[in-house]
Amino acid sequence: QREKTLDKQLHGLLEQLAVKQTQAEGLLGEIHVKEMELERLNGQWRQLQSNNSDVNNARNRFVRGSSDKVHSLSDYDGPQRLPYHSAGRTESQQRLMLLRTYD
Protein backbone atom coordinates (compact mmCIF):
# COMPACT_ATOMS: atom_id res chain seq x y z
CA GLN A 1 0.00 0.00 0.00
CA ARG A 2 2.73 2.45 0.96
CA GLU A 3 4.56 1.69 -2.28
CA LYS A 4 1.43 2.51 -4.31
CA THR A 5 1.04 5.86 -2.54
CA LEU A 6 4.70 6.75 -3.11
CA ASP A 7 4.37 5.71 -6.76
CA LYS A 8 1.30 7.96 -7.19
CA GLN A 9 3.16 10.86 -5.55
CA LEU A 10 6.16 10.28 -7.82
CA HIS A 11 3.92 10.17 -10.88
CA GLY A 12 2.19 13.44 -9.82
CA LEU A 13 5.52 15.13 -9.18
CA LEU A 14 6.82 14.04 -12.59
CA GLU A 15 3.72 15.49 -14.24
CA GLN A 16 4.20 18.76 -12.35
CA LEU A 17 7.85 18.78 -13.42
CA ALA A 18 6.86 18.30 -17.07
CA VAL A 19 4.35 21.18 -16.82
CA LYS A 20 6.97 23.43 -15.19
CA GLN A 21 9.52 22.53 -17.86
CA THR A 22 7.02 23.40 -20.59
CA GLN A 23 6.28 26.73 -18.87
CA ALA A 24 10.02 27.46 -18.54
CA GLU A 25 10.58 26.72 -22.23
CA GLY A 26 7.68 29.04 -23.13
CA LEU A 27 9.16 31.79 -20.96
CA LEU A 28 12.57 31.33 -22.57
CA GLY A 29 10.94 31.65 -26.00
CA GLU A 30 9.20 34.86 -24.92
CA ILE A 31 12.48 36.22 -23.54
CA HIS A 32 14.19 35.48 -26.85
CA VAL A 33 11.42 37.26 -28.79
CA LYS A 34 11.63 40.27 -26.44
CA GLU A 35 15.43 40.40 -26.81
CA MET A 36 15.11 40.43 -30.59
CA GLU A 37 12.44 43.14 -30.41
CA LEU A 38 14.67 45.18 -28.08
CA GLU A 39 17.58 44.88 -30.53
CA ARG A 40 15.32 46.03 -33.37
CA LEU A 41 14.03 49.00 -31.35
CA ASN A 42 17.57 49.94 -30.31
CA GLY A 43 18.55 49.94 -33.98
CA GLN A 44 15.60 52.18 -34.82
CA TRP A 45 16.53 54.48 -31.91
CA ARG A 46 20.13 54.77 -33.13
CA GLN A 47 18.87 55.50 -36.65
CA LEU A 48 16.50 58.17 -35.32
CA GLN A 49 19.28 59.77 -33.28
CA SER A 50 21.51 59.77 -36.36
CA ASN A 51 18.75 61.35 -38.47
CA ASN A 52 18.10 64.00 -35.81
CA SER A 53 21.80 64.76 -35.70
CA ASP A 54 21.86 65.13 -39.50
CA VAL A 55 18.83 67.45 -39.39
CA ASN A 56 20.37 69.57 -36.62
CA ASN A 57 23.66 69.83 -38.52
CA ALA A 58 21.81 70.90 -41.68
CA ARG A 59 19.73 73.41 -39.69
CA ASN A 60 22.86 74.87 -38.13
CA ARG A 61 24.50 75.19 -41.54
CA PHE A 62 21.39 76.94 -42.87
CA VAL A 63 21.18 79.34 -39.92
CA ARG A 64 24.87 80.18 -40.21
CA GLY A 65 24.55 80.64 -43.97
CA SER A 66 21.51 82.90 -43.79
CA SER A 67 22.92 85.02 -40.96
CA ASP A 68 25.90 85.88 -43.18
CA LYS A 69 23.61 87.81 -45.54
CA VAL A 70 23.35 91.55 -44.92
CA HIS A 71 19.87 93.02 -44.69
CA SER A 72 19.24 96.72 -44.98
CA LEU A 73 16.14 98.82 -44.48
CA SER A 74 15.92 99.33 -48.23
CA ASP A 75 15.15 95.60 -48.53
CA TYR A 76 11.96 96.16 -46.53
CA ASP A 77 8.99 97.65 -48.34
CA GLY A 78 6.91 98.12 -45.24
CA PRO A 79 3.31 97.03 -44.92
CA GLN A 80 1.50 96.85 -48.22
CA ARG A 81 -1.65 98.96 -48.44
CA LEU A 82 -4.52 98.24 -50.70
CA PRO A 83 -5.83 101.09 -52.87
CA TYR A 84 -8.64 103.17 -51.40
CA HIS A 85 -12.07 102.34 -52.85
CA SER A 86 -15.47 103.61 -51.91
CA ALA A 87 -17.25 100.59 -53.35
CA GLY A 88 -18.25 99.37 -49.91
CA ARG A 89 -20.13 102.56 -49.05
CA THR A 90 -23.83 102.93 -49.53
CA GLU A 91 -25.27 105.63 -51.77
CA SER A 92 -26.45 107.71 -48.83
CA GLN A 93 -22.99 107.68 -47.27
CA GLN A 94 -21.46 108.85 -50.55
CA ARG A 95 -24.03 111.71 -50.84
CA LEU A 96 -23.29 112.75 -47.27
CA MET A 97 -19.58 112.86 -48.04
CA LEU A 98 -20.25 114.98 -51.16
CA LEU A 99 -22.40 117.41 -49.15
CA ARG A 100 -19.68 117.81 -46.52
CA THR A 101 -17.07 118.61 -49.14
CA TYR A 102 -19.21 121.55 -50.45
CA ASP A 103 -19.74 123.12 -47.02
C-alpha positions as CSV (number, residue, x, y, z in Angstrom):
1,Q,0.0,0.0,0.0
2,R,2.7,2.4,1.0
3,E,4.6,1.7,-2.3
4,K,1.4,2.5,-4.3
5,T,1.0,5.9,-2.5
6,L,4.7,6.8,-3.1
7,D,4.4,5.7,-6.8
8,K,1.3,8.0,-7.2
9,Q,3.2,10.9,-5.6
10,L,6.2,10.3,-7.8
11,H,3.9,10.2,-10.9
12,G,2.2,13.4,-9.8
13,L,5.5,15.1,-9.2
14,L,6.8,14.0,-12.6
15,E,3.7,15.5,-14.2
16,Q,4.2,18.8,-12.4
17,L,7.9,18.8,-13.4
18,A,6.9,18.3,-17.1
19,V,4.3,21.2,-16.8
20,K,7.0,23.4,-15.2
21,Q,9.5,22.5,-17.9
22,T,7.0,23.4,-20.6
23,Q,6.3,26.7,-18.9
24,A,10.0,27.5,-18.5
25,E,10.6,26.7,-22.2
26,G,7.7,29.0,-23.1
27,L,9.2,31.8,-21.0
28,L,12.6,31.3,-22.6
29,G,10.9,31.6,-26.0
30,E,9.2,34.9,-24.9
31,I,12.5,36.2,-23.5
32,H,14.2,35.5,-26.8
33,V,11.4,37.3,-28.8
34,K,11.6,40.3,-26.4
35,E,15.4,40.4,-26.8
36,M,15.1,40.4,-30.6
37,E,12.4,43.1,-30.4
38,L,14.7,45.2,-28.1
39,E,17.6,44.9,-30.5
40,R,15.3,46.0,-33.4
41,L,14.0,49.0,-31.4
42,N,17.6,49.9,-30.3
43,G,18.6,49.9,-34.0
44,Q,15.6,52.2,-34.8
45,W,16.5,54.5,-31.9
46,R,20.1,54.8,-33.1
47,Q,18.9,55.5,-36.7
48,L,16.5,58.2,-35.3
49,Q,19.3,59.8,-33.3
50,S,21.5,59.8,-36.4
51,N,18.8,61.3,-38.5
52,N,18.1,64.0,-35.8
53,S,21.8,64.8,-35.7
54,D,21.9,65.1,-39.5
55,V,18.8,67.4,-39.4
56,N,20.4,69.6,-36.6
57,N,23.7,69.8,-38.5
58,A,21.8,70.9,-41.7
59,R,19.7,73.4,-39.7
60,N,22.9,74.9,-38.1
61,R,24.5,75.2,-41.5
62,F,21.4,76.9,-42.9
63,V,21.2,79.3,-39.9
64,R,24.9,80.2,-40.2
65,G,24.5,80.6,-44.0
66,S,21.5,82.9,-43.8
67,S,22.9,85.0,-41.0
68,D,25.9,85.9,-43.2
69,K,23.6,87.8,-45.5
70,V,23.4,91.6,-44.9
71,H,19.9,93.0,-44.7
72,S,19.2,96.7,-45.0
73,L,16.1,98.8,-44.5
74,S,15.9,99.3,-48.2
75,D,15.2,95.6,-48.5
76,Y,12.0,96.2,-46.5
77,D,9.0,97.6,-48.3
78,G,6.9,98.1,-45.2
79,P,3.3,97.0,-44.9
80,Q,1.5,96.9,-48.2
81,R,-1.6,99.0,-48.4
82,L,-4.5,98.2,-50.7
83,P,-5.8,101.1,-52.9
84,Y,-8.6,103.2,-51.4
85,H,-12.1,102.3,-52.8
86,S,-15.5,103.6,-51.9
87,A,-17.2,100.6,-53.3
88,G,-18.2,99.4,-49.9
89,R,-20.1,102.6,-49.1
90,T,-23.8,102.9,-49.5
91,E,-25.3,105.6,-51.8
92,S,-26.5,107.7,-48.8
93,Q,-23.0,107.7,-47.3
94,Q,-21.5,108.9,-50.5
95,R,-24.0,111.7,-50.8
96,L,-23.3,112.8,-47.3
97,M,-19.6,112.9,-48.0
98,L,-20.2,115.0,-51.2
99,L,-22.4,117.4,-49.1
100,R,-19.7,117.8,-46.5
101,T,-17.1,118.6,-49.1
102,Y,-19.2,121.5,-50.5
103,D,-19.7,123.1,-47.0
